């Protein structure tokens, strides 16, 4: 790559947060991405909520826990994270000497944004003897204020690993926190945050779907509001929902989480029907606008120019990674492989 090409790419990145360059529409992006993986010793990690084309070209697809574990174990020199910013930050914290790329730096997270670290620090000071458990869907800086992270798949195990005589602050998702209180019987101090995707499911529309599809199982992610979870046949993380649809004998499922997961469900169970639970707007399914900022074109450009790169200050990595390491340690002891 010429210096002038890199300079042009850098200038475009500075203005947009992603590489605003034209891509030849006749280019076979799948073939080009596969070639770049080999040339750069790169791995593409993709969350279940990505577009199906990105999932199909990824080396590993998973939920937050699985992606974190894969980021630890990879031998690749370059990690390309098709997800949102906090996920790429987590990969960087676990691999400080590797290059971590995010196709669109503005692929954020409404849940992470709902818990500004400077405000949480003041909140935390009110409970000096409490253990802080933070859902991994939070910023790198919030992780520096956290004792142990969790994901939706291992959250119950993490909570149960804390001595019962210790108070617990749970941040930032109040819905996941409320569900954990029911599951564990622990009295958690909850930060008032939420995911925009999981808070706009329509109770009325889901009811109509259930009436018209009485043979369907209704499954939901624990980030959903309580009134949605109360009617679910099964509640679990994205990987747990996927596993449930594989193993359950039902042939039809109404799925209350981001619609990207349906692609893997359909691939795993081609003879089954998957219906996205509708939000309370005019859309038929519920998409995360931040997740969907990543595209095949952005993924290709990111790998070609090795931009945009996720960079964290040394103190953030040093202080924040302990909460992730602790999560992975507890998960390993509990036998979590996903």
C-alpha positions as CSV (number, residue, x, y, z in Angstrom):
1,X,0.0,0.0,0.0
2,X,1.4,3.4,-1.0
3,X,1.9,6.2,1.6
4,X,-0.5,8.4,-0.4
5,X,-3.2,5.8,-0.3
6,X,-2.8,5.4,3.5
7,X,-2.8,9.1,4.0
8,X,-6.0,9.4,2.0
9,X,-7.6,6.6,4.0
10,X,-6.5,8.2,7.3
11,X,-8.0,11.6,6.3
12,X,-11.3,9.9,5.3
13,X,-11.3,8.1,8.7
14,X,-10.8,11.3,10.6
15,X,-13.9,12.9,9.2
16,X,-16.3,9.9,9.3
17,X,-15.2,7.4,12.0
18,X,-15.1,4.8,9.2
19,X,-13.3,4.6,5.9
20,X,-15.5,6.7,3.6
21,X,-13.9,5.3,0.4
22,X,-15.6,3.9,-2.7
23,X,-15.5,0.2,-3.2
24,X,-15.7,-1.3,-6.7
25,X,-19.2,-2.8,-6.9
26,X,-17.9,-5.7,-9.0
27,X,-15.4,-6.7,-6.4
28,X,-15.9,-10.2,-4.8
29,X,-15.8,-9.0,-1.2
30,X,-15.9,-12.4,0.3
31,X,-12.9,-13.5,-1.7
32,X,-11.0,-10.3,-1.0
33,X,-11.7,-10.6,2.8
34,X,-10.5,-14.2,2.8
35,X,-7.3,-13.2,1.0
36,X,-6.7,-10.3,3.5
37,X,-7.1,-12.7,6.4
38,X,-4.2,-14.8,5.1
39,X,-2.0,-11.9,4.1
40,X,-2.4,-10.1,7.5
41,X,-2.8,-13.1,9.8
42,X,-6.1,-11.6,10.8
43,X,-9.2,-13.1,12.4
44,X,-12.8,-11.8,12.0
45,X,-14.9,-12.0,15.1
46,X,-18.6,-11.3,14.6
47,X,-21.5,-11.0,17.0
48,X,-24.8,-12.8,16.4
49,X,-26.5,-9.5,15.7
50,X,-24.4,-8.6,12.6
51,X,-25.8,-8.8,9.1
52,X,-25.9,-12.4,7.7
53,X,-23.2,-11.7,5.1
54,X,-20.8,-10.6,7.8
55,X,-21.6,-13.7,9.9
56,X,-21.0,-15.9,6.9
57,X,-17.5,-14.5,6.4
58,X,-16.5,-14.5,10.1
59,X,-14.0,-16.9,11.5
60,X,-16.0,-17.0,14.8
61,X,-19.5,-16.0,15.6
62,X,-20.8,-15.7,19.1
63,X,-22.2,-13.8,22.0
64,X,-20.2,-11.5,24.3
65,X,-18.8,-14.3,26.4
66,X,-17.8,-16.5,23.5
67,X,-16.2,-13.5,21.7
68,X,-14.2,-12.6,24.8
69,X,-12.9,-16.1,25.2
70,X,-12.0,-16.3,21.5
71,X,-10.2,-12.9,21.7
72,X,-8.0,-14.4,24.5
73,X,-7.2,-17.6,22.7
74,X,-6.5,-16.4,19.1
75,X,-3.0,-16.5,17.6
76,X,-3.9,-13.9,15.0
77,X,-1.9,-10.7,14.9
78,X,-4.9,-8.6,13.8
79,X,-8.4,-8.9,15.3
80,X,-11.2,-7.4,13.2
81,X,-14.3,-7.0,15.4
82,X,-17.6,-7.0,13.6
83,X,-19.6,-5.8,16.5
84,X,-19.9,-2.6,18.6
85,X,-17.3,-0.4,20.3
86,X,-17.3,-2.0,23.8
87,X,-16.7,-5.4,22.2
88,X,-13.6,-4.2,20.3
89,X,-12.4,-2.5,23.5
90,X,-12.7,-5.8,25.4
91,X,-10.6,-7.5,22.7
92,X,-8.0,-4.8,23.0
93,X,-7.9,-5.0,26.8
94,X,-7.3,-8.8,26.5
95,X,-4.7,-8.3,23.7
96,X,-3.0,-5.0,24.3
97,X,-0.1,-5.8,22.0
98,X,-2.3,-6.8,19.0
99,X,-4.0,-4.6,16.5
100,X,-7.8,-4.5,17.0
101,X,-9.9,-3.0,14.2
102,X,-13.5,-1.9,14.3
103,X,-15.1,-1.3,10.8
104,X,-17.0,1.7,12.1
105,X,-15.8,3.5,15.2
106,X,-19.3,5.0,15.7
107,X,-20.9,1.6,16.2
108,X,-21.7,2.3,19.8
109,X,-24.2,0.8,22.3
110,X,-27.2,2.5,23.8
111,X,-26.8,0.4,27.0
112,X,-23.1,1.3,27.4
113,X,-24.0,5.0,26.8
114,X,-26.6,4.9,29.5
115,X,-23.9,4.5,32.2
116,X,-21.4,7.4,32.0
117,X,-18.3,6.4,34.1
118,X,-18.1,9.8,35.9
119,X,-21.7,9.5,37.1
120,X,-21.3,5.8,38.0
121,X,-18.2,6.6,40.1
122,X,-20.3,9.0,42.3
123,X,-23.1,6.3,42.5
124,X,-20.6,3.7,43.6
125,X,-19.3,5.9,46.4
126,X,-22.6,5.6,48.1
127,X,-22.0,1.9,48.6
128,X,-18.3,1.6,49.5
129,X,-18.6,-2.0,50.8
130,X,-20.4,-3.4,47.7
131,X,-19.0,-5.6,45.0
132,X,-19.5,-4.1,41.6
133,X,-20.7,-6.5,38.9
134,X,-20.9,-4.9,35.4
135,X,-22.5,-6.4,32.4
136,X,-19.8,-6.6,29.7
137,X,-21.9,-4.3,27.6
138,X,-20.2,-1.2,29.0
139,X,-17.3,1.1,28.2
140,X,-13.7,0.2,29.0
141,X,-13.6,3.0,31.5
142,X,-16.6,1.6,33.4
143,X,-14.7,-1.7,33.6
144,X,-12.0,0.2,35.6
145,X,-14.7,0.8,38.2
146,X,-15.8,-2.8,38.2
147,X,-14.8,-5.8,40.3
148,X,-16.0,-8.5,37.9
149,X,-17.8,-8.4,34.6
150,X,-20.5,-10.8,33.4
151,X,-22.4,-11.6,30.2
152,X,-26.0,-12.6,30.0
153,X,-25.0,-16.2,29.7
154,X,-22.8,-16.4,32.8
155,X,-24.4,-13.6,34.9
156,X,-26.2,-16.0,37.3
157,X,-22.9,-17.9,37.9
158,X,-21.0,-14.6,38.5
159,X,-23.6,-13.4,41.1
160,X,-23.7,-16.7,42.9
161,X,-19.9,-16.7,43.1
162,X,-20.0,-13.7,45.4
163,X,-20.3,-14.3,49.2
164,X,-23.9,-13.9,50.4
165,X,-22.8,-11.4,53.0
166,X,-21.5,-9.0,50.4
167,X,-23.7,-6.3,48.9
168,X,-23.7,-6.1,45.1
169,X,-24.1,-3.2,42.7
170,X,-25.2,-4.3,39.2
171,X,-24.7,-2.1,36.2
172,X,-25.7,-1.0,33.7
173,X,-28.8,-3.0,32.6
174,X,-31.7,-2.7,35.1
175,X,-33.7,-5.3,33.2
176,X,-31.0,-8.0,33.3
177,X,-30.4,-7.0,37.0
178,X,-34.1,-7.4,37.9
179,X,-34.1,-10.8,36.2
180,X,-31.0,-11.8,38.1
181,X,-32.6,-10.8,41.4
182,X,-35.4,-13.3,40.7
183,X,-33.0,-16.0,39.6
184,X,-30.5,-15.7,42.5
185,X,-32.6,-14.3,45.3
186,X,-29.9,-11.6,45.9
187,X,-30.8,-8.0,46.6
188,X,-28.9,-6.1,44.0
189,X,-28.4,-2.3,43.8
190,X,-29.3,-1.5,40.2
191,X,-28.0,1.2,37.9
192,X,-30.9,2.6,35.8
193,X,-29.7,1.7,32.3
194,X,-31.2,-0.3,29.5
195,X,-30.8,-1.4,25.9
196,X,-32.9,0.4,23.4
197,X,-33.4,-2.7,21.3
198,X,-34.7,-4.8,24.1
199,X,-37.0,-2.2,25.6
200,X,-39.2,-1.6,22.6
201,X,-40.9,-4.9,22.1
202,X,-44.6,-4.6,21.7
203,X,-46.6,-6.6,24.2
204,X,-49.7,-6.2,22.2
205,X,-48.1,-7.4,18.9
206,X,-46.4,-10.4,20.6
207,X,-49.8,-11.4,22.1
208,X,-51.4,-11.3,18.6
209,X,-48.5,-13.4,17.3
210,X,-48.9,-16.0,20.0
211,X,-52.7,-16.2,19.4
212,X,-52.1,-16.7,15.6
213,X,-49.2,-19.1,16.3
214,X,-50.4,-21.2,19.3
215,X,-47.8,-23.9,18.5
216,X,-44.8,-21.5,18.8
217,X,-42.4,-21.2,21.7
218,X,-41.8,-17.7,22.8
219,X,-38.2,-17.1,23.8
220,X,-36.6,-13.9,25.1
221,X,-33.3,-12.3,26.0
222,X,-33.0,-11.2,29.7
223,X,-32.4,-7.6,28.7
224,X,-36.1,-7.4,27.8
225,X,-38.5,-5.8,30.2
226,X,-40.2,-7.8,32.9
227,X,-43.6,-7.9,31.3
228,X,-42.0,-9.5,28.2
229,X,-40.0,-12.0,30.2
230,X,-43.0,-13.0,32.3
231,X,-44.7,-14.5,29.2
232,X,-41.6,-16.3,27.8
233,X,-41.3,-20.1,27.6
234,X,-37.5,-19.7,27.8
235,X,-35.1,-16.9,28.8
236,X,-31.4,-16.9,27.9
237,X,-28.5,-15.2,26.2
238,X,-28.1,-15.2,22.5
239,X,-26.0,-18.4,22.5
240,X,-28.5,-20.0,25.0
241,X,-31.5,-19.0,22.8
242,X,-29.7,-20.6,19.8
243,X,-29.0,-23.8,21.6
244,X,-32.6,-24.0,22.9
245,X,-34.0,-23.7,19.3
246,X,-31.7,-26.6,18.2
247,X,-32.6,-28.9,21.1
248,X,-36.3,-28.1,21.6
249,X,-38.8,-30.3,19.7
250,X,-41.0,-27.3,18.7
251,X,-41.0,-26.4,15.0
252,X,-41.8,-22.7,15.5
253,X,-40.3,-19.9,17.7
254,X,-41.1,-16.3,18.4
255,X,-37.8,-14.7,19.2
256,X,-37.5,-11.5,21.4
257,X,-34.0,-10.2,20.8
258,X,-32.1,-8.5,18.0
259,X,-33.1,-10.1,14.7
260,X,-29.6,-10.9,13.6
261,X,-29.6,-14.1,15.6
262,X,-32.3,-15.6,13.4
263,X,-29.7,-16.2,10.6
264,X,-27.8,-18.7,12.8
265,X,-31.1,-20.2,14.0
266,X,-32.2,-20.9,10.5
267,X,-28.8,-22.3,9.5
268,X,-28.8,-24.6,12.5
269,X,-32.5,-25.7,12.2
270,X,-33.5,-25.4,8.5
271,X,-36.8,-27.2,9.1
272,X,-38.0,-24.8,11.7
273,X,-39.8,-21.4,11.6
274,X,-38.4,-18.4,13.4
275,X,-40.5,-15.3,13.8
276,X,-38.9,-12.0,15.1
277,X,-40.9,-10.5,17.9
278,X,-42.0,-7.1,16.7
279,X,-41.2,-3.7,18.3
280,X,-43.8,-1.0,19.0
281,X,-43.2,0.8,15.8
282,X,-43.8,0.1,12.1
283,X,-40.9,-2.3,11.7
284,X,-41.5,-6.1,11.4
285,X,-38.4,-6.9,13.4
286,X,-36.1,-5.4,15.9
287,X,-32.7,-4.3,14.6
288,X,-29.9,-2.6,16.5
289,X,-28.9,0.4,14.4
290,X,-25.4,0.4,16.0
291,X,-24.7,-3.2,15.1
292,X,-26.0,-2.7,11.6
293,X,-23.5,0.2,11.0
294,X,-21.0,-2.5,10.0
295,X,-21.2,-3.6,6.4
296,X,-19.2,-5.9,4.1
297,X,-17.7,-2.8,2.4
298,X,-16.5,-1.3,5.7
299,X,-15.2,-4.7,6.8
300,X,-13.1,-5.0,3.6
301,X,-11.8,-1.5,3.8
302,X,-10.9,-1.9,7.5
303,X,-8.9,-5.0,6.8
304,X,-7.2,-3.5,3.7
305,X,-6.0,-0.3,5.4
306,X,-5.9,-1.6,9.0
307,X,-8.1,1.2,10.1
308,X,-10.0,2.3,12.2
309,X,-7.9,1.0,15.1
310,X,-9.2,0.7,18.6
311,X,-6.7,2.4,21.0
312,X,-7.0,2.5,24.8
313,X,-4.8,4.3,27.3
314,X,-2.5,2.0,29.2
315,X,-4.1,2.8,32.6
316,X,-7.5,1.8,31.3
317,X,-6.2,-1.6,30.0
318,X,-4.2,-2.3,33.2
319,X,-7.0,-1.4,35.6
320,X,-10.0,-2.6,33.6
321,X,-8.8,-6.0,32.4
322,X,-8.8,-7.4,35.9
323,X,-12.7,-7.4,35.8
324,X,-12.7,-9.3,32.5
325,X,-10.0,-11.8,33.7
326,X,-12.1,-12.4,36.8
327,X,-15.2,-13.1,34.7
328,X,-13.3,-15.6,32.5
329,X,-11.8,-17.3,35.5
330,X,-15.2,-17.8,37.2
331,X,-16.7,-18.9,33.8
332,X,-13.9,-21.5,33.3
333,X,-14.4,-23.0,36.7
334,X,-18.2,-23.2,36.0
335,X,-17.5,-25.0,32.7
336,X,-18.7,-22.4,30.3
337,X,-17.3,-23.2,26.8
338,X,-19.4,-20.7,24.8
